[in-house]
Amino acid sequence: MNEIVHGVDPRDPSIPALVWAADEAVRRGLRLRLVVAVPPVHDWLGYDVGGRLSALRLRAESALANAEDLVRELRPGLPTQAELVDGTPAEVLVARTPHADLAVVGSRHLGRVAELLSEGSVVVPLTLRAECPVVVISEPERAAVHPPFIVVGVDGSSNCRAAVGLAVSEASLREARLRALWVWSRPLLSHDDVAQGLYERSRLLAESVAGWAERYPDVDIEQEIVRGHPVEELTRVSREALALVVGRRGHGDDSAVRLGSTVHGLLHGAACPVVTVPPPRAKGTVGTAHGADRARPRTDRPAPTG
């Protein structure tokens, strides 16, 4: 059975992330897997390792039971599976992404250095290495404007095409608009160069979203090009969006450079859920959303052309 994986943090459980994961599982008709990892205990200072590990396990069991109870209360009948695992949280969650449609975690609002160096860091290593899209929830999903919209960052790459595919399916599930946004960050040039640059980006933007309007006729897809810094502009738009979807550069590299400065900045600054989509590999092809067709199957949709 396809599933959504939610990582429960026993130190600081994220209710918005749990609710988002449960709601998404209902929308897609998937099982929700709740995962709590009990990290290893190091005897650096001569403390009672057994006692500390026992305390961690008790806290993890309590957090997992509370998460199960809340899901049963909010979404009765939703198929769930609870899992308590020994291991580093990020490693445990990454290992479950090859068979998941989405992985959902809450943001602990750690600083960039802490996210990169802390043993308990989850958001950055999971986003870097997951084989399915990763959703990071810092604030509850909300409809700040009507009709609501989802925004997807576009740059003309195959990675952004996969992100567009997921974004349009999410917009369909929520009866929302989709804003495909290209942020042009080059410095001002001459008039002719600006005109040529705008034309080229407009062409690539249209190619990136081509075919999805026919496949999802219920979704109004808007195409926009703005000048500015990608993180600043996407963060600004996120204040009114249901979610922000962006593509990820590569697979399995623990480098923040590999993650990309834009994605890294959005994980810490966006005001709505951030969905990071890995490049197409075994779970998808260029222009195909990870698990999108399983979210709302339709037999009358032609294949996308972009």
C-alpha positions as CSV (number, residue, x, y, z in Angstrom):
1,M,0.0,0.0,0.0
2,N,1.4,3.5,-0.9
3,E,1.9,5.7,2.1
4,I,2.9,9.0,3.5
5,V,5.6,8.9,6.1
6,H,5.5,11.4,9.0
7,G,8.5,11.7,11.3
8,V,7.4,12.4,14.9
9,D,9.9,14.3,16.9
10,P,9.5,13.2,20.6
11,R,11.4,16.3,21.8
12,D,9.1,18.8,20.1
13,P,6.1,17.1,18.3
14,S,4.8,19.2,15.5
15,I,1.0,19.2,15.5
16,P,0.7,21.2,12.2
17,A,3.0,18.6,10.5
18,L,1.0,15.7,11.8
19,V,-2.3,17.3,10.8
20,W,-1.0,18.1,7.3
21,A,0.3,14.6,6.8
22,A,-3.0,13.0,8.0
23,D,-5.1,15.4,5.8
24,E,-2.9,14.6,2.8
25,A,-3.2,10.9,3.3
26,V,-7.0,11.3,3.3
27,R,-6.9,13.4,0.1
28,R,-4.7,10.8,-1.7
29,G,-6.3,7.7,-0.2
30,L,-3.0,6.5,1.3
31,R,-1.8,5.0,4.5
32,L,-0.1,7.2,7.1
33,R,3.1,5.8,8.6
34,L,4.1,7.4,11.9
35,V,7.8,7.0,12.6
36,V,9.7,7.8,15.8
37,A,13.5,7.2,15.9
38,V,15.4,6.6,19.2
39,P,18.9,8.0,18.6
40,P,22.0,6.3,19.9
41,V,23.4,7.5,23.3
42,H,27.1,8.3,23.5
43,D,28.9,7.9,26.8
44,W,31.1,10.9,26.3
45,L,30.8,12.2,29.9
46,G,30.4,8.9,31.7
47,Y,26.7,9.2,32.2
48,D,24.4,6.2,32.7
49,V,23.9,5.2,29.0
50,G,21.3,2.6,29.9
51,G,19.2,5.0,31.9
52,R,19.4,7.8,29.3
53,L,18.4,5.3,26.5
54,S,15.5,4.1,28.6
55,A,14.3,7.6,29.1
56,L,14.6,8.4,25.4
57,R,12.6,5.3,24.5
58,L,9.8,6.1,27.0
59,R,9.5,9.6,25.6
60,A,9.5,8.3,22.1
61,E,6.7,5.7,23.0
62,S,4.7,8.5,24.6
63,A,5.0,10.8,21.6
64,L,4.1,8.0,19.2
65,A,1.0,7.0,21.2
66,N,-0.1,10.7,21.4
67,A,0.3,11.0,17.6
68,E,-1.8,7.9,17.0
69,D,-4.5,9.1,19.3
70,L,-4.7,12.5,17.6
71,V,-4.9,11.0,14.2
72,R,-7.7,8.6,15.3
73,E,-9.6,11.6,16.7
74,L,-9.2,13.9,13.7
75,R,-9.3,11.4,10.9
76,P,-11.2,8.2,12.1
77,G,-10.8,5.4,9.7
78,L,-7.5,6.6,8.2
79,P,-5.2,3.6,7.8
80,T,-2.1,4.1,10.0
81,Q,1.0,2.3,11.0
82,A,3.1,3.3,13.9
83,E,6.8,2.5,14.1
84,L,9.4,2.9,16.8
85,V,13.0,2.4,15.5
86,D,16.5,2.7,16.9
87,G,18.7,5.0,14.9
88,T,19.5,8.5,13.9
89,P,16.2,10.2,13.0
90,A,17.3,11.5,9.5
91,E,18.8,8.1,8.6
92,V,15.6,6.2,9.7
93,L,13.4,8.5,7.7
94,V,15.6,8.5,4.6
95,A,15.5,4.7,4.6
96,R,11.7,4.8,4.3
97,T,11.4,7.3,1.4
98,P,12.0,4.8,-1.5
99,H,8.5,3.3,-0.9
100,A,6.7,6.5,0.1
101,D,4.8,9.1,-1.9
102,L,5.7,11.9,0.6
103,A,7.8,12.4,3.7
104,V,6.4,15.0,6.1
105,V,8.3,16.6,9.0
106,G,8.0,19.7,11.2
107,S,10.6,22.4,11.3
108,R,12.4,22.8,14.6
109,H,13.5,26.3,13.5
110,L,17.1,25.5,14.0
111,G,19.7,27.9,12.7
112,R,21.6,27.0,9.5
113,V,24.7,25.9,11.3
114,A,22.7,23.7,13.7
115,E,20.8,22.2,10.9
116,L,24.0,21.2,9.1
117,L,26.1,20.0,12.1
118,S,23.7,18.8,14.7
119,E,23.4,15.0,15.0
120,G,19.7,15.4,15.6
121,S,19.1,17.5,12.5
122,V,16.4,16.1,10.2
123,V,15.2,18.7,7.7
124,V,18.4,19.3,5.7
125,P,19.7,15.7,5.5
126,L,16.2,14.3,4.8
127,T,15.6,16.9,2.1
128,L,19.0,16.2,0.6
129,R,18.7,12.4,0.4
130,A,15.1,11.5,0.2
131,E,13.9,9.5,-2.8
132,C,10.4,11.0,-2.6
133,P,9.2,14.6,-2.1
134,V,9.7,16.0,1.3
135,V,7.3,18.4,3.0
136,V,8.6,20.7,5.8
137,I,5.9,22.3,7.9
138,S,6.7,25.3,10.0
139,E,3.2,26.9,10.0
140,P,-0.2,25.4,9.4
141,E,-1.5,25.4,5.9
142,R,-3.9,28.3,5.4
143,A,-5.8,30.0,2.7
144,A,-4.6,33.6,3.0
145,V,-6.3,34.7,-0.3
146,H,-9.3,33.5,-2.2
147,P,-9.3,31.6,-4.4
148,P,-6.2,30.0,-2.7
149,F,-3.1,29.1,-4.7
150,I,0.0,27.0,-4.6
151,V,3.2,28.4,-6.0
152,V,5.9,26.5,-7.8
153,G,9.4,27.8,-8.5
154,V,10.4,27.3,-12.1
155,D,13.9,27.6,-13.7
156,G,13.5,25.6,-16.9
157,S,15.3,22.5,-15.7
158,S,14.0,18.9,-15.6
159,N,14.0,19.2,-11.8
160,C,11.4,22.0,-12.0
161,R,9.3,20.0,-14.4
162,A,9.0,17.3,-11.8
163,A,8.1,20.0,-9.2
164,V,5.4,21.4,-11.5
165,G,3.9,18.0,-11.9
166,L,3.5,17.6,-8.1
167,A,2.4,21.2,-7.7
168,V,-0.5,21.0,-10.2
169,S,-1.7,17.7,-8.6
170,E,-1.7,19.3,-5.2
171,A,-3.6,22.3,-6.5
172,S,-6.2,20.0,-8.0
173,L,-6.6,18.2,-4.7
174,R,-7.2,21.5,-2.9
175,E,-9.3,23.2,-5.6
176,A,-6.6,25.9,-5.8
177,R,-4.9,27.9,-8.5
178,L,-1.2,27.2,-9.4
179,R,1.2,30.1,-9.8
180,A,4.3,29.1,-11.7
181,L,6.9,31.7,-10.8
182,W,10.3,32.3,-12.4
183,V,12.5,34.6,-10.4
184,W,15.1,36.3,-12.7
185,S,18.0,37.4,-10.6
186,R,20.4,38.7,-13.2
187,P,21.5,42.3,-12.9
188,L,19.9,44.9,-15.1
189,L,21.2,44.9,-18.7
190,S,20.6,47.0,-21.7
191,H,17.1,47.3,-23.0
192,D,17.7,44.8,-25.9
193,D,19.3,42.3,-23.6
194,V,16.5,42.5,-21.1
195,A,13.9,42.0,-23.8
196,Q,15.8,39.0,-25.2
197,G,16.2,37.5,-21.7
198,L,12.5,38.0,-20.9
199,Y,11.5,36.3,-24.1
200,E,13.8,33.3,-23.5
201,R,12.6,32.9,-19.9
202,S,8.9,33.2,-21.0
203,R,9.5,30.4,-23.6
204,L,11.2,28.1,-21.0
205,L,8.5,28.8,-18.5
206,A,5.8,27.9,-21.0
207,E,7.6,24.7,-21.8
208,S,7.9,23.8,-18.1
209,V,4.2,23.9,-17.6
210,A,3.1,22.7,-21.0
211,G,0.6,19.8,-21.0
212,W,-0.5,20.1,-17.4
213,A,-3.4,22.4,-18.1
214,E,-4.9,19.7,-20.4
215,R,-4.2,17.0,-17.9
216,Y,-5.7,19.0,-15.0
217,P,-8.4,21.2,-16.6
218,D,-9.8,22.1,-13.2
219,V,-6.6,24.0,-12.3
220,D,-6.0,27.6,-13.4
221,I,-2.2,27.8,-14.1
222,E,-0.7,31.3,-14.0
223,Q,2.8,32.0,-15.4
224,E,4.8,34.9,-13.9
225,I,8.3,36.2,-14.3
226,V,9.6,38.6,-11.6
227,R,13.0,40.3,-11.1
228,G,14.8,39.9,-7.8
229,H,16.5,37.4,-5.5
230,P,14.9,33.9,-5.6
231,V,14.7,33.4,-1.9
232,E,13.3,36.8,-1.2
233,E,10.7,36.7,-3.9
234,L,9.5,33.2,-3.2
235,T,9.4,33.9,0.5
236,R,7.3,37.0,-0.1
237,V,4.8,35.0,-2.2
238,S,4.8,32.2,0.4
239,R,3.0,34.5,2.9
240,E,-0.2,34.1,1.0
241,A,0.3,30.6,-0.5
242,L,-1.1,27.2,0.6
243,A,2.3,25.6,-0.2
244,L,5.5,26.3,-2.0
245,V,6.9,23.6,-4.3
246,V,10.5,23.6,-5.5
247,G,12.8,21.1,-7.3
248,R,16.0,19.7,-5.7
249,R,19.2,19.4,-7.6
250,G,20.6,15.9,-7.0
251,H,20.5,12.6,-5.1
252,G,22.4,11.5,-2.0
253,D,24.8,14.3,-1.5
254,D,25.3,15.7,2.1
255,S,26.5,19.0,0.8
256,A,24.4,22.2,1.5
257,V,25.8,23.4,-1.8
258,R,24.2,20.4,-3.5
259,L,20.9,21.2,-1.8
260,G,21.0,24.6,-3.4
261,S,21.1,28.0,-1.7
262,T,17.5,28.8,-2.8
263,V,16.0,25.6,-1.3
264,H,18.1,26.0,1.8
265,G,16.9,29.6,2.3
266,L,13.3,28.7,1.8
267,L,13.4,25.8,4.3
268,H,14.3,28.4,6.9
269,G,12.3,31.4,5.7
270,A,9.1,30.4,3.9
271,A,5.8,31.2,5.6
272,C,4.0,28.1,4.3
273,P,4.7,24.4,3.9
274,V,7.7,23.8,1.6
275,V,7.6,20.8,-0.7
276,T,11.0,19.8,-2.1
277,V,10.8,17.4,-5.1
278,P,13.9,15.3,-6.0
279,P,14.9,14.8,-9.6
280,P,13.1,12.1,-11.5
281,R,14.8,8.7,-11.1
282,A,13.3,5.3,-10.4
283,K,10.1,6.9,-9.0
284,G,9.3,9.1,-11.9
285,T,10.3,10.5,-15.3
286,V,10.8,14.0,-16.5
287,G,7.6,16.0,-16.2
288,T,5.9,13.4,-14.1
289,A,4.9,14.1,-10.5
290,H,6.0,11.7,-7.8
291,G,2.8,9.8,-7.0
292,A,0.7,12.6,-8.6
293,D,-1.5,10.3,-10.7
294,R,-2.2,8.1,-7.7
295,A,-3.5,11.1,-5.8
296,R,-6.5,11.5,-8.1
297,P,-6.6,9.1,-11.0
298,R,-8.3,10.2,-14.1
299,T,-8.5,8.2,-17.3
300,D,-9.4,11.1,-19.5
301,R,-6.1,13.0,-19.1
302,P,-3.6,13.0,-22.0
303,A,0.1,12.8,-21.2
304,P,1.8,16.1,-20.7
305,T,3.9,17.4,-23.5
306,G,6.5,19.3,-21.3
